[in-house]
Amino acid sequence: MKAFSLKTLPALMLAAGLTVGLPAPLLAATAVNPYKVLTETELEAQQVQIDLFWQKQINQGSFAGIGEVPLHYAYVVPANAKATIVILNGRTESVLKYQEMYFELARQGYAVFSYDHRGQGLSGRLNADPHLGHVEDFQHYVQDVALFMAKFSGQMPGPKLLMAHSMGGAIGSAYLAKAPTEFVAAAMSAPMHAPNAEVIFGAQDGCYLAAAVRWSCSDCYAGFVSQPYNPGPFVGNIYTQSEIRYRRFREQYQQQPKIQLGGPSWQWLSQACAIADEMPQIAANIQTPVLILQAGDDSAVAPAPQDEFCQAIGSNCAGGKVLHFAGARHEFFIEADQYRLPAMTAVLEFYQQQLSLPQASK
């Protein structure tokens, strides 16, 4: 792996007040914006173009996951694509939430492939209550990735790159351990290397409680109270400081009620805790270069396990440590410009560096 260093990013920017605790080289890259990452102003101005892009260029459908659960996919292959980015989204998310990302990456010459995990988005639900976030076995998520890659790999041009957010980071980590040569590089946004059980229902020892309760009520909402989808106001949300992106996200979920998802089940929480316990063994089998973005104000997942995972994968952790963004909230991909712009720049620069290596073309 080519050593990834903030010093290799374009040299740059200390302007516009984008200091937020980031290293100066990364700040500078943000000012230059070499990868044409959309700003909040541009996002609103180009909404019509993004909508048309989604309607006319995105291929959508479904494939059968483990147990024949229908999983919704969406992909785009621009002309002369240089590589393919596979996105594994987080819990409660859908490909519909990533329209801005698809648009940005496609115009940078990347093919983009993604799908909705079982039990969420436009994929098949696993419980009579469509708002319950549930999974029987975390490995089903990982096996679904294998089926997705088996089905679409032949349509993916160039080297493959992984982009994973939150729960997708845990799924992606487990998959990388099983398929160490499938991806040239992986970038993980606030990966759920361990869930924050305290946030989910207010108990410090939530994982222990989940392991006990799931035997009697595995498909009950964790926390003993029903938690259907609740959009909540922008003020006080734990996900983003971008009012524009938060509003767009909530409007999408309002317009497409089928993708709405509420709280997790005891079984889901138990499985999330179980995969967290396996992370040391998973890390030992990872051979793919991984860039980890860590949000400084993240109350959705536990940050310390991200540091531990980085150390466990050794030289495969880009830069030798997580890339920490002081003040950023959990959802980098819909965060305010001062966090999203440098985060996306770092990811795309990392990808570009890895693609430039001789082994990337093999």
N, C-alpha and C positions, 0 to 999 in steps of 0.2 A: 504493500500500500504506500502510495506517495504521502509523505507527512503533510497533514492538513494544519495550517497555522493561520491565525488571523492576519499575520503579516503578509500573507500571500493574497489577501483580498485587495481590490483596487484601492489605491491610496488617495486620500480623500477629504472627508466632509466635516467637520466639527461645526456645522452650521445648523440653523433652524431649530436649535434647542433640543436636538435629539440626543441628549446625553444619557439620561436614564441608567447610568451605571454600566454602560457598555464600553468595551475597549475602544480606544481611538481608531484603530484601523477599521473595525467593523462599522463604526459611525461614519467614517469617510466613505465606505462603500455605499452606504445608504444614500448619501448626498448625490453620488454619481448615478445611482440606480441603473447599472449597466444592463440589467435583465428586464427592464420595463415593467417592474412590478406595479400593479395598479394602486394608485392612491385613492383615498376616500372620495375626493373630488372627481377623479377620473371614473371611478366606479359608477357614480350617479350619472355622469355625462354619457357614459358608454353603455348604459343599461339596455337600450334598444339593440345595440350591436351584440351584446352578450345573449340576449333573448333569441335573436335570430340565429346566432351561432349554435345555441343549444338545440333549437328546433330543426335546423337544416343539416348540421354536421355531426351531431351525436347519434350514435347507433345504440339502441336500447332493446332489451329483451330479458329473458330469464333462462337460467340453467338449473339443473338439479344438483343440490348440495347433498351432503350426507343424509341418509334417510329420506331421500327424494324431496326434501324441503326446497320449494322454488326460491331461487335467489336472483334478485333483479340486478342487471349489469348495465353499464354505460361506458362507451369508449369512443375515442376519436383518433383517426390516423391522418395527420396533415401530410401534404405532399412532401416528399423527400425528408421524412422524419429521421432525425439523427439517432434517436434512442427512444425507449419506452419507459414511462413512469407508471408504476402500479401503485394505486392509493388504497390503503387499508384504513377506513375511517373509524371513528370512535363510537362508544355506546350512545344510543339515541340518534345517531346521524344517518344521513342518506346521501346518495350521489347528488341529489338535488341541491344540497347545501354547498356543493363544491363547484358550482357553475363558474364563479369568478376564477377559481383555480384552474379548471379545465381551459378556460379562455386564455389565461396568461401563459400556461405551459404550452398550449398548442401554437401560439404565435411565436414561441421561442424554439419551435421545431421539434417538440416532443409529442409522441403519441401518448395518450393517457387512457388507462384502463382501470376500472374500479367496479365494485359491486356493493350491495347492501348486505350486511351480515344477517344471518338467520335471526328471526324474531324482531326485526326492526326495519325501518325504511319501507321500501316497496316490496321487500321479501316476505316470505311466509311467516306468520306468527306461530308461536309454539304453545299458546295458551288461549283459552276462550276469552280472556280479557286481553284485548289487543294493546292495551296500554302497559301491560306488565312486561318488564324487561327480564327475559328468562332464557336460560340455556341449561340443558341437562348435563353436558360435559364440555369443559372449555376446549378440549381437543377437537370437538366438532367444528369449532371456528377454524382451527388450524388445518383440519382435513378439508374444509371447504376451500381454503386457499389453494391446496394442492389440486383439487378438482378444477378450480378456476384457471390455474396456470396450465393444466393439462389440456383444457378446452381451447384456450386463447393464445397460448404461447406461439403457435405457428403464425398468428396474425400480428404479433408484436415485432415491429421493425427494430433492428439495432440491438445494442446491449440493453439489459433491463436494470432499472433503478427502482428501489422501493421507497415510498413515502408513507409514513404511518403516524396516526395521531391517537393519543390516549389508549383506549382499549386496543386499538389497532396496533399500537406499539408492542403490547404484550403478545398479541397474535403473531405479529411480524417477527418478534424475537424468537418465539417458539418455532416458527416456520424456517427461519434462517438456520437454526440449529439442525434441522432435518434436511435442508437443501442448501448446503454451504456454498455452492458454486452457481446458484441460479441468478443471483443479482450481483452486479458490479459494485454497488454501494447502496446504503440505506440511510435515510434521514428520518429521525423520529422526533415528533413534536409532543412534548409533555407525555412521554410514554407511561402507561400504567404498569410499571414494574411492580407496583403494589397499590391496591386501592386505598383510598382514605376512608376507612370504615367509620371514622368519627363524623365525617360530613354526611355520610349516607343515613345514619340514624342516631347519632349522638352518643355512641358508646365507644370508649377507648379500645375495649377488647372485642370489637365487632366480629372479627374473624372467628374467635372462639365461640361466640354466641351463634353465629351463622352455622357453624359445623354441628352445633347441638340442635338448633331449631329446625334445620332442613329435614331432619328425619320425620318430624311430625307435620310440617307444613312447608314443603319445599317450594310450592308455587304460590305462597302467600307473599305479599309485599314485605321486604325487609324493613323492620322498624315497627311492625305490628299495626300499621295503619295504611289504608289504601292511599296510593300516591299516583293517581292518573296524571296525564299530561297537564302541566300548568305553565303557560307562557311566562308569566311574571313580568314585572316592569323592568325597564333598562336599569333604573336606579337600584343599586344593591345587588345586581346580578354578579355571579362569581366567574363568568366566562370571558368577558371582553369589555374593553373601555371604548370601543367604537360604537357610537350610537347608530350610525348608518348601517354598519354590518349587522348589528344586533337586530335592528328593525327589519332588514331584508330577510334574515334568518327566520324571525318569528312570522313574517308575512308569508313566507314559503310554506311554513308548517300550518298556517291558518288556511291557505288556499288548497293545501293537499292534506286533509285530515288523516289520510291513511298512513302518513309517515310519522304521526305523533306518537311519542312513547313516554311513559311515565317512569316511576321508580323501579329498581331491580327487585327480583325475588330473593328469598333466602338462598335458594339453590344457586342463582347467579353469583351472589356475594361469596358463597362458600367456594365456588369454582374459581372466582377471581383471586381469592386468598390462596387457594391451592396452587394456582399457576405461579403466584408470587413466591411461594415456598420452593418452587422448582427452578427459579431464575438462576441460582448459582450453577446448577447442572446445565441449564440451557446455554448460559454464557460460555461455559467451557467448550462448547461445540461450535461456536460462531467463528467463522473465518472471513466474514464480509466486513469491509470498513463501514463503521456506523457513526453518524453525527447525531448527537443528542442535544435537543433544545430544551432547556429547563426554564420554566416560568417562576420568577421570584415571588409572585403573589398567587400561587396555585393552591387552592383548597379543594380541588377535585381529586387529585392523586397525590400520593406521598412522594416528596422530592428525594429524600435520602436514598431510597432504593435505586434511583437513577444514577446517582454517584457510585453506588456499590456495583451496579451493572457495568458502568464504564470502566471501573478499575478491574473488574473480573474479566472483561474481554481484552484487556491489555492494550497492545499496540493497534488493535482494530478499533479502538475508540478514538475517533478523529480529534486531534489536538491534545490527546492525553487526558482530557477532562470534559465534563459537560459544558456546553455553551450556555452560560447563565445570563438571563435577562432580568435584571432587577426591576421590579414593579410590574412585569408582564403577568397577565392572568392566563388561565388554563388554555384557552383556544387561540393559539398563535395565528391560525389561518383566517380568523375573523377578528383579529385584534386591531387596535388603533394603529395608524401608520407608523408611529414612533417605535412600535415593537414589531409589527408584521413586516415592514419594509426591510429592516436589517436581518430579521430571521429568514425571510425568503431569499434575500441576497446571499446569505451564508449557505443556505441549502443549495441554491443553484450554482454558486461558485464551487462548492464541494463536489457536486455532480460533475461539473465541467472538468475539474482537476482529475477526478477518477476516470472519466471518459478519455482523457488525454494519455493515459497509461497504455503501454503496448498490450497488456493482457486484456484490456477492455474490448479489444477488437476480435478476440479469439472466440 
